[in-house]
């Protein structure tokens, strides 16, 4: 069965994203200085890593938050740093759009603990990203003040912006999104915790759906997220989500979108890219039509190019559908 469309919410412009220090992207350039290598429109360039990042706890554990580096350089660096930081962020936006993203998810929550600073950064970042691409932004934050800042800054002429996310525990974001004319990622999270079963997901979503209907949202404005949990924690997490996709589609109809942070399924496992791609394929077959993903790795072309009869596909499928106890066959094969 050929996949015609896949709505990708590009997940990469996010202050939690990390590179390994001394790895493929974050390299020493001499004298104890490091830079992040990236592809720009006119070739491979370098984003210098400021000294304050090299003095932090993330760096000590071998990690660097590369989007945070870019934002820091673009807003507070010297002339070289400002140019590199801005180009880094806009290059990421252009590459994700070219790979098929429908929205670009923006999150600055972990840039600092200063809410006022993050509010201003979100306003700034929306303008920077919209200056590099033509698709709408998805404003992503756990703080409604930051969501509001992103929404008021978004250019609605390119399409409705997205709010990531609303839920029973974040009901204050519902009216905020409605007033802004936004579409929403509607999460299955409950008021005080995450759902443990398919039935709990559906009960939460049915209650949330009524609230969204009362606020005036149309079915096409809803991007329903039944929530993906890691397969490494419980071998049934893949099956539970796939079944949730089927039931959401049955309960809410053909006009809603069914999406999720699909890469969550592979945390703690080897060859995450393969797992994520096979999982996305299985979810689409069950009724999903999008996801919060890296559009370079998951898009219509990639999904239609998967060889469903290959040994690697079948190994990942067995892992994701609970046929491979504790993932031992998959892990052994990947190590081999």
Secondary structure by P-SEA (a helix, b strand, c coil): ccccccccccccccccccccccccccccccccbbbbbbbccccbbbbbbcccccccccccccccaaaaaaaaaaccccaaaaaaaaaaaaaaaaaaaaacccbbbbbcccccccaaaaaaaaaaaaaaaaacccbbbbbbcccaaaaaaaaaaccccccbbbbcccccccccaaaaaaaabbbbbccccccccccccaaaaaaaaaaaaaaaaaaccccccccccccccccccccaaaaaaaaaaaaaaaaccccbbbccccccccccccaaaaaaaaaaaaaaaacccccccccccccaaaaaacccccaaaaaaaaaaacccccaaaaaaaaac
